[in-house]
Amino acid sequence: MKRIAVLGAGSWGTVLANLLLKNGHEVTLWTHKPAQAAEITQQHTNQHYLPDFVLEPELTATADLKTALVGADVVLFVVPTNATREVAKKVVAGLTELQQRPIIVHASKGLEQQTHKRLSEVLAEEMPDATRQAIVVLSGPSHAEDVAAGDITSLTAASNDLAAAETIQQLFMNDYFRVYTNTDVIGVEMGAALKNVIAIGAGALHGLGYGDNTKAALMTRGLAEISRLGVAFGAEPLTFIGLSGVGDLIVTCTSVHSRNWRAGNQLGQGESLAAVLKNMGMVVEGVATTKAAYELAQQKHVDMPITTAIYHVLYEQKDIGTEIATLMKRAGKMELA
């Protein structure tokens, strides 16, 4: 049995905390909202993020970060991308005071705004070796709602330290949740972040009334873009045909559970981006990631026409139909070029 601090009580953090508790571990869930902590601990629900889902009665939550960290063998970050650095700084202060050195895991999917860094890079920058062991990325095709229902799910635990990845693999494995290990941290994180961009496009196509052929074309060519940019940063090409590549792309581009798909769907139906984000009530990681991917593609001189089109719609208020027409009228090329 391990002692685990799960940081972030959104839908994914709550479900992972609940799963780890069911697997026999001692788990404390941290949220910065005292009322949410009280609801989880006393009522065994998290209605804002997981309506009608009943949590394990032993799961406790706290709004005090140090309390969550006490005795932790593993600290699991499941906070929004733009909050990761700030939370990491607070975790360092707590671990330093407690004189603990846990394995650090993150299960968020995005690139940091402004710096465009992967989250393992952010964590490594903020958390000195004295406060942590390895950093592990947990990622793959996984909607919180499906995991909550016990649907069969497979993910990847990626780390430069294979032994640490194997430790995290064993923490999560059960009869419906299977974890594979990988040492290609760059590929796993890039795949996880960039698929959200393509999911916005997939949702927009659905909102516009396009059919399955169109969606298949978008996903296939979107994966080509993801792979090109990932490889430019040192990822292994084969990672993108794995769980954190094509697997995550499929689930995010085809499910109503995906916030990025839902955001795109509303855009396709004519809603403004501001209205979409207001209606969502939760973070839509793909919006910020689109800007990051567009700028990284410019930096690395990587051809990403679909990402560019989505950037034009989100950040330059260009017409979706016009962008689709521009994509289709580009000069012909070899498929694998």
C-alpha positions in Angstrom: 0.0 0.0 0.0 1.2 3.5 -0.9 0.3 6.9 0.5 -0.8 9.1 -2.4 -1.6 12.8 -2.6 -3.8 13.7 -5.6 -3.7 17.4 -6.4 -6.8 18.7 -8.3 -10.4 17.7 -7.7 -11.8 18.1 -11.2 -13.4 15.2 -12.9 -10.1 13.4 -13.7 -8.4 14.0 -10.4 -11.4 12.8 -8.5 -11.8 9.6 -10.5 -8.1 8.8 -10.3 -8.2 9.3 -6.5 -11.3 7.1 -6.2 -9.6 4.4 -8.3 -6.4 4.4 -6.3 -8.4 4.1 -3.1 -10.3 1.2 -4.5 -7.0 -0.4 -5.4 -6.1 -0.4 -1.7 -4.0 2.7 -1.3 -4.3 5.5 1.2 -5.4 8.6 -0.7 -6.0 12.3 0.1 -7.5 14.5 -2.6 -6.5 18.2 -2.5 -8.6 21.1 -3.8 -8.2 24.8 -3.3 -11.9 25.1 -2.6 -12.9 24.3 1.0 -16.6 23.8 0.2 -15.6 21.2 -2.5 -13.4 19.4 0.0 -16.2 19.2 2.5 -18.6 17.9 -0.1 -16.2 15.1 -1.2 -15.4 14.1 2.4 -18.9 14.4 3.9 -21.3 13.7 1.1 -19.0 11.5 -1.1 -19.9 13.4 -4.2 -18.4 16.0 -6.6 -21.5 17.2 -8.3 -20.0 20.1 -10.3 -17.6 17.7 -12.2 -19.2 14.3 -11.8 -23.0 14.6 -11.4 -24.6 11.6 -9.7 -21.3 9.7 -9.3 -20.9 8.3 -5.7 -17.4 8.3 -4.4 -15.8 5.7 -2.1 -16.9 6.7 1.5 -13.2 6.4 2.7 -12.0 9.1 0.2 -11.2 12.3 2.0 -10.4 15.7 0.6 -8.7 18.7 2.1 -8.1 22.4 1.1 -4.8 22.4 3.0 -2.0 21.3 0.7 0.4 20.4 3.5 -2.2 18.0 5.0 -2.5 16.3 1.7 1.3 15.9 1.3 2.0 14.4 4.8 3.6 11.0 4.4 3.0 10.9 0.6 5.0 8.3 -1.4 3.5 9.6 -4.6 2.2 13.1 -5.5 -0.1 13.1 -8.5 -0.7 16.4 -10.2 -4.1 16.7 -12.0 -4.5 20.5 -12.1 -5.0 22.6 -15.2 -1.9 23.2 -17.2 -1.7 26.9 -16.4 -1.8 26.2 -12.7 0.9 23.5 -12.7 3.9 25.8 -12.0 2.2 27.7 -9.2 1.0 24.5 -7.5 4.5 22.9 -7.9 6.1 25.8 -6.1 3.7 25.3 -3.1 4.4 21.6 -3.2 8.1 22.2 -3.0 7.7 24.3 0.1 5.6 21.6 1.7 7.9 18.7 0.8 10.9 20.7 2.0 9.3 21.3 5.4 8.1 17.7 5.6 11.5 16.4 4.4 9.8 14.1 1.9 11.0 13.0 -1.5 8.1 11.3 -3.4 7.6 10.2 -7.0 6.0 13.0 -8.9 3.3 12.1 -11.5 1.2 14.3 -13.7 -2.0 13.4 -15.6 -2.7 16.7 -17.2 -2.7 17.3 -21.0 -1.3 20.5 -22.3 1.6 22.9 -22.9 2.3 25.8 -20.6 1.2 29.1 -22.0 3.9 31.6 -22.9 6.8 29.1 -22.5 5.1 26.3 -24.4 7.0 23.8 -22.2 5.8 20.3 -21.5 4.5 19.8 -18.0 7.3 17.4 -17.0 9.7 20.2 -17.9 7.8 22.6 -15.8 7.8 20.2 -12.8 11.5 19.5 -13.3 12.3 23.3 -13.3 10.3 24.0 -10.1 11.0 20.8 -8.1 14.7 20.3 -7.2 16.0 16.7 -6.8 16.0 17.0 -3.0 12.2 17.2 -3.1 11.4 14.5 -5.6 12.4 11.2 -7.1 11.4 10.6 -10.7 8.8 12.4 -12.8 6.2 10.2 -14.5 3.6 11.1 -17.0 0.3 9.3 -16.9 -1.6 9.7 -20.2 -3.8 8.0 -22.8 -7.4 7.6 -24.1 -9.4 8.2 -20.9 -12.6 10.1 -20.2 -13.2 10.4 -16.4 -16.9 9.5 -16.9 -16.0 6.2 -18.5 -13.4 5.3 -15.8 -15.9 6.2 -13.1 -18.3 3.6 -14.7 -15.6 0.9 -14.7 -15.2 1.0 -18.5 -12.1 -0.8 -19.7 -9.3 1.7 -20.1 -5.6 1.6 -21.1 -3.0 4.3 -20.4 0.7 4.9 -20.6 3.1 5.7 -17.7 6.1 7.4 -19.2 9.3 8.3 -17.5 13.0 8.5 -18.1 13.2 6.3 -15.0 11.6 3.0 -16.1 11.5 1.7 -12.5 9.4 4.7 -11.5 7.1 4.2 -14.4 6.7 0.5 -13.4 5.9 1.6 -9.8 3.1 3.9 -11.1 1.9 1.1 -13.5 1.4 -1.2 -10.5 -0.4 1.5 -8.4 -3.2 1.9 -11.0 -3.6 -1.6 -12.5 -6.8 -3.4 -11.8 -9.4 -5.5 -13.7 -10.6 -2.5 -15.8 -7.7 -0.1 -15.8 -4.5 -1.3 -17.6 -1.3 0.7 -17.7 1.7 0.2 -20.1 5.2 1.8 -19.6 7.1 3.9 -22.0 10.4 5.9 -21.8 9.4 8.4 -24.6 8.2 11.2 -22.3 8.4 13.8 -25.1 6.2 11.8 -27.4 3.6 10.9 -24.7 3.3 14.5 -23.6 3.2 16.0 -27.1 0.6 13.5 -28.2 -1.6 14.2 -25.2 -1.4 18.0 -25.6 -1.8 18.3 -29.4 -4.7 15.9 -29.9 -6.8 18.5 -28.1 -6.3 20.9 -31.0 -7.5 18.3 -33.5 -10.5 17.5 -31.2 -11.6 21.1 -31.5 -11.5 20.7 -35.3 -13.5 17.4 -35.1 -16.1 19.0 -33.0 -16.4 22.0 -35.4 -16.9 19.6 -38.3 -19.7 17.9 -36.4 -21.3 21.2 -35.6 -21.2 22.1 -39.3 -22.9 18.8 -40.3 -20.0 17.0 -41.9 -20.0 13.2 -42.0 -17.7 10.3 -41.1 -15.5 10.6 -44.1 -14.6 14.2 -43.2 -13.9 13.3 -39.6 -11.7 10.4 -40.6 -9.7 12.6 -42.9 -9.2 15.2 -40.2 -8.1 12.7 -37.6 -5.7 11.0 -39.9 -4.1 14.1 -41.2 -4.2 15.6 -37.7 -2.1 12.7 -36.4 0.4 13.4 -39.2 0.8 16.9 -37.9 1.1 15.8 -34.3 3.8 13.3 -35.3 5.7 15.9 -37.3 5.9 18.4 -34.5 6.6 15.8 -31.8 9.5 14.3 -33.8 10.9 17.7 -34.4 11.3 18.0 -30.6 12.9 14.5 -30.3 9.9 12.2 -29.9 9.9 8.6 -31.1 7.7 8.3 -34.2 6.1 5.0 -33.0 4.8 6.6 -29.9 2.2 8.4 -32.0 0.6 5.1 -33.1 0.3 4.1 -29.5 -2.2 4.9 -26.7 -1.0 8.5 -26.1 -1.1 9.2 -29.9 -3.8 7.7 -32.0 -5.5 6.2 -29.0 -6.0 9.5 -27.3 -6.8 11.2 -30.6 -9.7 8.7 -31.3 -11.4 9.1 -28.0 -11.0 12.9 -27.8 -12.2 13.4 -31.4 -15.3 11.2 -31.2 -16.8 11.6 -27.7 -19.3 14.1 -26.3 -17.3 13.7 -23.0 -14.5 15.7 -24.6 -14.5 19.4 -23.6 -12.4 20.2 -26.6 -14.9 18.4 -29.0 -17.8 20.1 -27.3 -16.1 23.5 -27.7 -15.5 22.8 -31.4 -19.1 21.6 -31.9 -20.4 24.9 -30.5 -18.0 26.9 -32.7 -19.3 24.9 -35.7 -22.8 25.8 -34.8 -22.0 29.5 -34.8 -21.1 30.4 -31.2 -18.3 32.8 -30.5 -15.2 31.5 -28.7 -16.0 33.7 -25.7 -19.5 32.3 -25.4 -18.2 28.7 -25.7 -15.7 29.1 -23.0 -18.3 30.7 -20.7 -20.8 28.0 -21.4 -18.3 25.2 -20.7 -17.6 26.1 -17.1 -14.4 24.0 -17.2 -10.9 24.5 -18.7 -10.7 23.7 -22.5 -7.0 22.9 -22.8 -7.0 22.8 -26.6 -7.7 26.5 -27.0 -4.4 27.6 -25.3 -2.6 24.5 -26.8 -3.6 25.6 -30.4 -1.7 28.9 -29.9 1.3 27.0 -28.5 1.3 24.4 -31.3 1.0 27.1 -34.0 3.9 29.1 -32.5 6.1 26.0 -32.0 5.4 24.9 -35.7 6.6 28.4 -36.8 9.7 28.0 -34.6 10.5 24.5 -35.9 9.4 25.2 -39.5 6.9 22.3 -39.3 4.0 22.2 -41.8 0.7 22.0 -39.7 -2.1 23.3 -42.0 -5.0 21.9 -39.8 -3.5 23.5 -36.7 -3.0 26.7 -38.5 -6.6 26.7 -39.7 -7.9 26.2 -36.2 -5.6 28.9 -34.9 -7.0 31.3 -37.5 -10.6 30.5 -36.3 -9.8 30.8 -32.6 -7.4 33.7 -32.6 -8.1 35.7 -35.7 -11.9 35.1 -35.9 -11.7 33.8 -39.4 -14.6 31.9 -40.9 -14.5 28.1 -40.4 -16.0 27.4 -43.9 -13.3 29.6 -45.5 -10.6 27.9 -43.6 -11.9 24.4 -44.7 -11.9 25.6 -48.3 -8.4 26.8 -48.1 -7.2 23.5 -46.6 -8.9 21.5 -49.4 -7.5 23.7 -52.2 -3.9 23.4 -51.2 -1.5 21.9 -53.8 -1.4 18.1 -54.0 1.4 16.2 -52.2 2.6 12.8 -51.3 0.7 11.3 -48.3 3.8 10.3 -46.3 5.9 13.4 -47.3 
